[in-house]
Amino acid sequence: AQSVTQLDSQVPVFEEAPVELRCNYSSSVSVYLFWYVQYPNQGLQLLLKYLSGSTLVKGINGFEAEFNKSQTSFHLRKPSVHISDTAEYFCAVSEYNTGGFKTIFGAGTRLFVKA
Amino acid sequence: GAVVSQHPSRVICKSGTSVKIECRSLDFQATTMFWYRQFPKKSLMLMATSNEGSKATYEQGVEKDKFLINHASLTLSTLTVTSAHPEDSSFYICSARMLASGSVTDTQYFGPGTRLTVL
């Protein structure tokens, strides 16, 4: 991928409200798409991934994302967030080219869930 | 899920010394491990790709003589920051890819990271 853009650096939201974290990418080849979550002082955990098939992907903790090829987007959604969802979320795009298999990460979106 | 550990979790060293960070896949074999660097409020930057038994592939702009990577076994990769300087202070994260199906799209599992502070 040439680049991965997470449009919001921070997203504050009240508990039980819906949330969407946006991710756009640019690439000239077929890509595989991922969302990771990073809790404070922990490593990244895979939330969900899109490899092929249905463009709507369901992940852990009630998250889902939709791959939109025409808009080169892979936005993450959750219909009702919890305090425990407060974390940093990273969108990542992997592509395979002559240089090998490479993953590029977005800058991250800090989701802050308020009571 | 698969577990990847890093040791140490935090290290403080004097400028000019070398620091070794270990990355282990605890319950699976990882033919490929990746080393990332994460700056405050920034994304992860891939430093190098490490394949077991072969030389690491470094990303453009990463000094291979400064960041030595060794992938001696299917469960262990090490990153040595040689002659560390304050600008090397950062959060270093490794990941391991488990080729369960032989597909390059197999999931990466990330370690918890190592916080390096160079005084």
Interface residues (C-beta under 8 A of the other chain):
Chain A: V4 S9 Y32 Y36 N41 Q42 G43 L44 Q45 L46 K49 L51 F90 S94 Y96 G100 F101 K102 T103 I104 F105 G106 A107 G108
Chain B: V4 Q6 F34 Y36 K41 K42 S43 L44 L46 T49 T57 I93 S95 V104 T105 T107 Q108 Y109 F110 G111 P112 G113
